[in-house]
């Protein structure tokens, strides 16, 4: 049985995108583009879900953000420590988008056991010491990775590889 997720694959300047992709490949073994997961897998794909996403995007302006710091978030169920890059600028706008997406048919995807933290995962490890070292190296830099979210994608997951079933643009106009 497949489930869906909703993600934002932001636009980054080329140098920052290349650096993020390289970091993610080295530390998470992920070849995918950096993304913010907005709705975690849980709902089934339906016309109601797609309509909810379209309605939310129609009322949400494009979002500018800047990733400035790294933090460690444990995932006890998998026995992993993730290192997240989190935005200073744009944090609230991404939180509000996340909240609006979870109305109606996507409410079942909320995860009440942990707060939602907008992030790009840049490392995953079973060793806290390794996660701490990665976080310290990143936070020792004067990070300022700017990007913007122009659209979101609905992915269907029936295995490890998601399949994009819809891309929905955010409302043009002023940036949040």
Phi, psi and omega in degrees: 000138181260156177230162180248161172220159179238128183228158171244123175257096188293161170271132177232154169301148188308313183297317179292320178298314179300317180296315179297315180298315179297315179300314181295320178297318182287324190252344177237353184058035179250126177270356184286160176292150176299141183209156169260122172279123182260326176227119180283155182307142179170322181269159174268147179294132178204167176298324179299320180294312180299319178296321177299315180296315180297317180295320179295315181294324181297337181250014182236121178289156175305152188240125169265144179214167175217120177278120184235346183212158179249148176215157178260134175231117179284146172239090188301320183301323180262353182068036182239158170241123179257144172253121181254142162264127184242146181277142166276292177289137179091351182305308182296320180295321179290319176302314181295321176297315177304313182296315180296323180294333184272015173278158174060231189293346179262002179300331181293347182268355178298144179245094185289346183283347180213142177291151176280127177238113176301131185197162166242122179284127181242351177202147174217132182207157176276346184256120178301319181303318179293318178297317180297319179296316178298314179300315181296319178297318180292317182286344176284342178275160174268072184295139173200076183261103182273147178201180177212151176252115180257335182207164174236159182239142172258124180247142172258131180244115172239001175204201181289337183259118178284153178240124180288124179250346178199140171241129184231122181285144171283159180300132175285162182132207182295144177279149170274000000 
